[in-house]
Amino acid sequence: MLENFKFICPYCQNDYLKDNVIRLCERADCKHYKEAIKPNIFGMYKQKCNCRGSITRCRCYECSQIIPRDILDWPYIPFSIVGTTSSGKSSLITVMMDEFGYNGLGLTAHPLGETSEIQDTHKEQVYYNRERLMPTDPEALTPTKMPEPQIWKITNGGRKKSGFAPSYTFTIFDGAGEHSQGQSPENIVRYIGKSKAMIVTIDPLTINGISKNIDIKVRNNTQRDRIVGGRPDAALANITTLIRDSRHHIGLGRDLDIPVAVVLTKFDVITTCNKFIDMFKKNAPILNPAPSVNDRKVDIVQMKNVSDDIVRLLEETREHNFVQTIKNNFKEKNVMFFGVSSYGRPPKDDGTLHEITPHKVLDPLLWLLKKMDFVD
């Protein structure tokens, strides 16, 4: 029950009682825009400041970051996206959240705080300028300067009753790829430790058994201006070590009890090769770009079929170690494999993008929401 009164800051990841979060007025001309508003004699906060402005801003008393009030008012889920360098984590977040309005489940998503500006900037670059998002510059990251999490609010209109629709707030922390392959700063470990779920992204072009079968022109266009990531099994081994260390040093031999969506990105590259297309059955769900939704419910059977196809692809391209590392570290019920494409087609010869036609980008998030019983 105490969890209902606790708060985890999405920026510094410190947790404390919600009553200790500093409330602020939304109006910049009010003294309470910066100065804390005090509760009444019953310890309750009003919806309006004395100036009649709404009390919609909050501040963490640990790190002083401004926090959207929705995080206090609704259940909160922090989760991380980690993976190999240049595996397309930022692109996946941008396109996944833009496609969220077409989920078929009655869900809506709204960016909170500065996330709105980040999403708009990334969408303009991808959808209108047809430019790929550049990976995070490793030189720009320090132990005190890391990518800030995106904060979203999801409302499930499909479960609306008596005029009330349940909502969640969640943060997506984009764990920089290079930190999945080497020494990670303390705050990366802290984010992973607080995460309730994870998406692990793998660039198929770092898998030799896949890369060598892809046309060199497609390969070069996809990898243009990109740092080539390390081997996926090595990155995964480091990721599992981070998770264990962040959870009070859980020893080897004990399964990690956290839902993990293992995502093979850039699936559009794989579908350029007939050898790989022939591995899948005709009309296999993995070849259907639409979300795995049926009759306004998440289709777990379809997702499991996709997962089995991805595992078979990895095993037939000699990635047995990668698959075995997953099995050795996570509970089987908490793992699902996905094949997604944020852009839908490999880049053009000049490096620009075709019209954006995503492939199953919603499935990893829908599965995680299903695991948390937020969707049917």
C-alpha positions as a printed NumPy array, in Angstrom:
array([[  0.   ,   0.   ,   0.   ],
       [  2.931,   2.303,   0.703],
       [  3.789,   2.157,  -3.033],
       [  0.716,   4.337,  -3.712],
       [  2.345,   7.126,  -1.696],
       [  5.868,   6.768,  -3.091],
       [  7.38 ,   8.701,  -5.964],
       [ 10.311,   7.911,  -8.252],
       [ 11.822,  10.929,  -9.974],
       [ 12.142,  10.221, -13.723],
       [ 15.377,  12.213, -13.859],
       [ 17.472,  11.29 , -10.812],
       [ 15.61 ,   8.028, -10.017],
       [ 15.571,   8.786,  -6.294],
       [ 12.41 ,   7.606,  -4.576],
       [ 10.616,   9.201,  -1.637],
       [  7.091,   9.99 ,  -0.436],
       [  4.873,  11.958,  -2.818],
       [  4.175,  14.514,  -0.084],
       [  7.812,  15.625,  -0.359],
       [  7.489,  16.616,  -4.032],
       [  7.493,  20.414,  -4.38 ],
       [  4.316,  21.855,  -5.97 ],
       [  4.515,  24.966,  -8.172],
       [  2.136,  27.306,  -9.997],
       [  1.917,  27.267, -13.799],
       [  1.912,  31.077, -14.099],
       [  5.355,  32.611, -14.647],
       [  4.259,  35.923, -13.034],
       [  3.336,  34.221,  -9.751],
       [  5.841,  33.929,  -6.894],
       [  4.887,  30.262,  -6.606],
       [  6.213,  29.634, -10.101],
       [  9.514,  29.023,  -8.278],
       [  8.545,  29.152,  -4.615],
       [  6.944,  26.03 ,  -3.124],
       [  3.207,  25.972,  -2.477],
       [  2.356,  24.692,   0.988],
       [ -0.443,  22.197,   1.708],
       [ -3.474,  23.096,   3.837],
       [ -3.814,  22.107,   7.505],
       [ -4.981,  18.642,   6.417],
       [ -1.856,  18.094,   4.318],
       [ -3.833,  18.388,   1.046],
       [ -2.995,  20.503,  -2.004],
       [ -5.531,  22.607,  -3.871],
       [ -5.969,  22.371,  -7.645],
       [ -5.536,  26.143,  -7.948],
       [ -2.909,  28.547,  -6.61 ],
       [ -4.002,  31.733,  -4.778],
       [ -3.402,  33.577,  -8.07 ],
       [ -5.954,  31.206,  -9.691],
       [ -3.261,  29.535, -11.764],
       [ -3.29 ,  25.726, -11.943],
       [ -0.832,  23.765,  -9.822],
       [  0.398,  21.608, -12.692],
       [  4.147,  21.912, -12.148],
       [  6.2  ,  19.999,  -9.615],
       [  9.877,  19.944,  -8.705],
       [ 11.983,  17.098,  -7.399],
       [ 13.489,  18.102,  -4.081],
       [ 16.525,  15.902,  -4.774],
       [ 17.611,  17.05 ,  -8.26 ],
       [ 15.361,  20.173,  -8.699],
       [ 14.108,  19.036, -12.132],
       [ 10.614,  20.214, -13.11 ],
       [  8.214,  17.25 , -13.265],
       [  4.73 ,  17.007, -14.836],
       [  2.095,  16.577, -12.13 ],
       [  0.533,  13.622, -13.986],
       [  3.335,  11.426, -12.656],
       [  1.992,  12.008,  -9.142],
       [ -1.655,  11.508, -10.069],
       [ -1.401,   8.242, -12.055],
       [  0.446,   4.916, -11.709],
       [  3.985,   5.357, -13.004],
       [  6.107,   2.868, -14.989],
       [  9.772,   3.565, -15.749],
       [ 11.354,   1.443, -18.464],
       [ 14.549,   1.451, -20.503],
       [ 15.564,   0.843, -24.09 ],
       [ 19.114,  -0.459, -24.361],
       [ 21.028,  -2.147, -27.127],
       [ 23.921,  -2.11 , -29.525],
       [ 25.22 ,   1.154, -30.963],
       [ 23.284,   2.377, -34.032],
       [ 20.533,  -0.199, -33.539],
       [ 17.918,   2.535, -33.999],
       [ 16.676,   3.111, -30.444],
       [ 15.843,   6.812, -30.934],
       [ 14.087,   6.127, -34.236],
       [ 12.087,   3.318, -32.643],
       [ 10.912,   5.58 , -29.807],
       [  9.926,   8.387, -32.217],
       [  8.002,   6.231, -34.69 ],
       [  6.55 ,   3.898, -32.057],
       [  4.988,   6.772, -30.137],
       [  3.78 ,   8.481, -33.323],
       [  2.098,   5.24 , -34.425],
       [  0.501,   4.785, -31.02 ],
       [ -2.692,   6.466, -32.185],
       [ -3.257,   3.566, -34.605],
       [ -3.05 ,   0.783, -32.008],
       [ -6.584,  -0.619, -32.462],
       [ -7.069,  -0.865, -28.683],
       [ -8.534,   2.526, -27.846],
       [ -5.259,   3.728, -26.32 ],
       [ -4.032,   7.303, -26.558],
       [ -0.597,   8.681, -25.694],
       [  0.36 ,  12.252, -24.808],
       [  3.9  ,  13.577, -24.306],
       [  4.432,  15.428, -21.035],
       [  6.719,  18.343, -20.293],
       [  9.746,  18.739, -22.569],
       [  9.002,  15.398, -24.227],
       [  6.525,  17.178, -26.509],
       [  9.289,  19.348, -27.988],
       [ 11.654,  16.371, -28.364],
       [  9.003,  14.304, -30.157],
       [  8.021,  17.178, -32.465],
       [ 11.669,  17.809, -33.404],
       [ 12.327,  14.133, -34.142],
       [  9.079,  13.741, -36.09 ],
       [  9.885,  16.729, -38.283],
       [ 13.307,  15.293, -39.06 ],
       [ 12.011,  11.807, -39.877],
       [  8.558,  12.34 , -41.397],
       [  8.956,  15.693, -43.155],
       [ 12.66 ,  16.147, -43.824],
       [ 13.091,  12.412, -44.48 ],
       [ 16.329,  12.394, -42.502],
       [ 17.474,   9.614, -40.216],
       [ 18.006,  10.37 , -36.554],
       [ 21.69 ,  10.352, -35.686],
       [ 22.853,   8.079, -32.878],
       [ 23.887,   9.643, -29.589],
       [ 27.443,  10.992, -29.726],
       [ 29.462,   9.011, -27.142],
       [ 31.756,  12.015, -26.628],
       [ 28.798,  14.139, -25.53 ],
       [ 27.924,  11.804, -22.668],
       [ 29.5  ,  11.979, -19.238],
       [ 28.556,  10.461, -15.87 ],
       [ 26.683,  13.703, -15.101],
       [ 25.216,  14.33 , -18.566],
       [ 23.098,  11.532, -19.961],
       [ 20.086,  11.431, -22.321],
       [ 17.005,  12.664, -20.482],
       [ 14.032,  10.3  , -20.323],
       [ 10.904,  10.923, -22.346],
       [  7.735,  11.145, -20.244],
       [  4.373,   9.994, -21.611],
       [  0.834,   9.518, -20.376],
       [ -1.201,   6.637, -21.794],
       [ -4.99 ,   6.478, -21.387],
       [ -6.962,   3.307, -22.073],
       [-10.276,   4.434, -23.542],
       [-11.15 ,   0.788, -24.182],
       [-11.566,   0.269, -20.425],
       [-13.579,   3.422, -19.829],
       [-16.298,   2.958, -17.205],
       [-18.721,   5.528, -15.795],
       [-16.9  ,   8.252, -17.702],
       [-13.507,   7.291, -16.236],
       [-10.631,   5.929, -18.347],
       [ -7.593,   4.522, -16.496],
       [ -4.217,   6.082, -17.265],
       [ -0.551,   5.371, -16.73 ],
       [  2.438,   7.661, -16.917],
       [  5.702,   6.146, -18.034],
       [  9.209,   7.204, -18.895],
       [ 11.305,   5.827, -21.719],
       [ 14.997,   6.048, -20.989],
       [ 17.146,   5.678, -24.104],
       [ 20.204,   3.901, -22.733],
       [ 23.017,   4.906, -25.092],
       [ 24.259,   1.94 , -27.099],
       [ 27.926,   2.368, -26.327],
       [ 27.123,   1.904, -22.637],
       [ 25.59 ,  -1.466, -23.457],
       [ 28.959,  -2.539, -24.775],
       [ 31.349,  -1.254, -22.124],
       [ 31.656,   0.5  , -18.78 ],
       [ 28.423,   2.252, -17.83 ],
       [ 28.079,   5.36 , -15.642],
       [ 26.326,   5.035, -12.302],
       [ 23.182,   6.814, -13.486],
       [ 22.748,   4.344, -16.393],
       [ 22.871,   1.527, -13.855],
       [ 20.379,   3.417, -11.658],
       [ 17.892,   3.857, -14.527],
       [ 18.11 ,   0.183, -15.393],
       [ 17.731,  -0.753, -11.729],
       [ 14.475,   1.221, -11.421],
       [ 13.029,   0.017, -14.733],
       [  9.933,  -2.152, -14.54 ],
       [ 10.448,  -3.438, -18.094],
       [ 13.065,  -3.295, -20.842],
       [ 13.402,  -3.266, -24.608],
       [ 16.705,  -4.626, -25.901],
       [ 17.452,  -3.587, -29.495],
       [ 19.762,  -5.507, -31.825],
       [ 21.042,  -4.261, -35.198],
       [ 20.794,  -7.228, -37.61 ],
       [ 23.784,  -5.9  , -39.548],
       [ 25.993,  -6.689, -36.542],
       [ 25.091, -10.366, -37.058],
       [ 27.529, -11.785, -39.583],
       [ 25.15 , -14.551, -40.7  ],
       [ 22.638, -11.876, -41.717],
       [ 24.943,  -9.081, -42.884],
       [ 26.896, -11.221, -45.366],
       [ 23.649, -12.131, -47.175],
       [ 22.454,  -8.534, -47.573],
       [ 23.179,  -6.695, -50.818],
       [ 26.231,  -4.476, -50.293],
       [ 24.386,  -1.407, -51.612],
       [ 21.561,  -1.885, -49.084],
       [ 24.121,  -2.489, -46.362],
       [ 26.121,   0.634, -47.193],
       [ 23.025,   2.842, -47.427],
       [ 21.793,   1.597, -44.043],
       [ 25.153,   1.987, -42.3  ],
       [ 26.055,   5.352, -43.854],
       [ 27.397,   7.788, -41.21 ],
       [ 26.83 ,   5.193, -38.495],
       [ 29.122,   3.668, -35.914],
       [ 29.014,  -0.093, -36.373],
       [ 27.934,  -1.703, -33.11 ],
       [ 29.584,  -4.626, -31.386],
       [ 28.45 ,  -8.231, -31.447],
       [ 24.946,  -8.682, -30.012],
       [ 25.897, -11.559, -27.698],
       [ 28.663,  -9.442, -26.105],
       [ 26.3  ,  -6.468, -25.708],
       [ 23.619,  -8.698, -24.2  ],
       [ 26.082, -10.188, -21.73 ],
       [ 26.948,  -6.676, -20.56 ],
       [ 23.269,  -5.684, -20.355],
       [ 22.444,  -8.677, -18.16 ],
       [ 25.408,  -7.798, -15.93 ],
       [ 24.049,  -4.233, -15.61 ],
       [ 20.617,  -5.533, -14.646],
       [ 22.072,  -7.899, -12.05 ],
       [ 24.343,  -5.211, -10.579],
       [ 21.502,  -2.682, -10.447],
       [ 19.273,  -5.127,  -8.572],
       [ 21.49 ,  -5.636,  -5.536],
       [ 23.936,  -7.901,  -7.357],
       [ 21.627, -10.788,  -8.201],
       [ 23.939, -13.746,  -8.737],
       [ 24.258, -15.97 , -11.784],
       [ 21.935, -18.939, -11.703],
       [ 18.945, -16.842, -10.628],
       [ 16.522, -15.756, -13.367],
       [ 15.949, -12.03 , -13.712],
       [ 12.286, -11.279, -13.025],
       [ 11.727,  -8.402, -15.442],
       [  9.792,  -8.383, -18.756],
       [ 12.209,  -8.025, -21.692],
       [ 11.229,  -7.383, -25.311],
       [ 14.15 ,  -8.432, -27.528],
       [ 13.826,  -6.404, -30.726],
       [ 15.602,  -7.114, -33.992],
       [ 15.457,  -3.663, -35.611],
       [ 15.82 ,  -2.718, -39.308],
       [ 13.689,  -5.688, -40.325],
       [ 13.273,  -3.983, -43.706],
       [ 16.907,  -4.908, -44.434],
       [ 16.197,  -8.577, -43.732],
       [ 13.202,  -8.631, -46.076],
       [ 15.391,  -7.504, -48.997],
       [ 16.953, -10.974, -48.966],
       [ 14.962, -13.86 , -50.475],
       [ 16.948, -16.362, -48.427],
       [ 15.473, -14.95 , -45.237],
       [ 11.991, -14.425, -46.687],
       [ 11.947, -18.124, -47.598],
       [ 12.564, -19.023, -43.934],
       [  9.103, -17.752, -43.075],
       [  5.821, -19.371, -44.015],
       [  3.625, -17.676, -46.586],
       [  1.371, -15.146, -44.824],
       [  3.419, -15.519, -41.616],
       [  2.495, -12.831, -39.035],
       [  6.091, -11.575, -39.044],
       [  5.634, -10.384, -42.639],
       [  2.488,  -8.39 , -41.79 ],
       [  3.471,  -4.807, -40.855],
       [  0.313,  -4.17 , -38.787],
       [  0.312,  -4.383, -34.979],
       [ -0.523,  -7.774, -33.448],
       [ -4.034,  -6.785, -32.421],
       [ -7.216,  -8.778, -32.957],
       [-10.745,  -7.822, -31.898],
       [ -9.415,  -4.905, -29.803],
       [ -7.118,  -7.215, -27.854],
       [ -3.376,  -7.821, -27.96 ],
       [ -2.878, -11.022, -29.97 ],
       [ -0.36 , -12.957, -27.876],
       [ -0.599, -16.003, -30.154],
       [  0.453, -13.911, -33.143],
       [  3.296, -12.349, -31.123],
       [  4.472, -15.815, -30.067],
       [  4.548, -16.905, -33.727],
       [  6.666, -13.859, -34.56 ],
       [  8.929, -14.561, -31.589],
       [  9.478, -18.162, -32.695],
       [ 10.357, -16.988, -36.225],
       [ 12.921, -14.482, -34.902],
       [ 14.506, -17.122, -32.661],
       [ 14.75 , -19.51 , -35.611],
       [ 16.308, -16.765, -37.747],
       [ 18.901, -16.056, -35.041],
       [ 19.728, -19.733, -34.596],
       [ 20.054, -20.349, -38.337],
       [ 22.446, -17.393, -38.578],
       [ 24.632, -18.913, -35.831],
       [ 23.512, -16.647, -32.999],
       [ 23.038, -19.585, -30.623],
       [ 25.043, -17.806, -27.907],
       [ 22.722, -14.806, -28.013],
       [ 19.588, -16.923, -27.709],
       [ 21.155, -19.036, -24.962],
       [ 22.193, -15.936, -22.989],
       [ 18.54 , -14.841, -22.988],
       [ 17.391, -18.268, -21.807],
       [ 20.078, -18.403, -19.116],
       [ 19.192, -15.027, -17.6  ],
       [ 15.458, -14.406, -17.956],
       [ 12.293, -16.316, -17.135],
       [ 10.79 , -17.724, -20.319],
       [  7.39 , -16.159, -19.597],
       [  9.037, -12.723, -19.409],
       [ 10.76 , -12.771, -22.812],
       [  9.395, -12.142, -26.301],
       [ 11.325, -11.588, -29.546],
       [ 10.2  ,  -9.059, -32.159],
       [ 11.168,  -7.963, -35.664],
       [ 10.455,  -4.285, -36.374],
       [ 11.316,  -1.55 , -38.838],
       [ 10.911,   2.101, -37.89 ],
       [ 11.251,   3.43 , -41.437],
       [  9.794,   0.514, -43.427],
       [ 12.437,   0.569, -46.167],
       [ 16.233,   0.949, -46.268],
       [ 17.468,   4.513, -46.961],
       [ 17.941,   5.803, -50.496],
       [ 21.371,   6.048, -52.154],
       [ 21.719,   9.654, -50.941],
       [ 20.965,   8.633, -47.356],
       [ 17.472,  10.15 , -47.203],
       [ 14.371,   8.175, -46.306],
       [ 11.438,   6.926, -48.327],
       [  7.908,   7.562, -47.072],
       [  7.729,   6.214, -43.527],
       [  5.856,   2.879, -43.459],
       [  6.624,   1.256, -40.089],
       [  6.649,  -2.496, -39.559],
       [  5.25 ,  -3.798, -36.233],
       [  6.864,  -0.997, -34.196],
       [  4.029,  -1.043, -31.641],
       [  4.298,  -4.726, -30.764],
       [  7.108,  -4.51 , -28.15 ],
       [  5.312,  -1.76 , -26.195],
       [  1.887,  -3.417, -26.501],
       [  3.339,  -6.668, -25.164],
       [  4.913,  -4.882, -22.194],
       [  1.618,  -3.089, -21.447],
       [ -0.146,  -6.455, -21.656],
       [  2.354,  -7.927, -19.174],
       [  1.429,  -5.107, -16.787],
       [ -2.301,  -5.803, -17.301],
       [ -2.968,  -2.313, -18.674],
       [ -4.466,  -3.647, -21.926],
       [ -6.633,  -6.638, -22.805]])
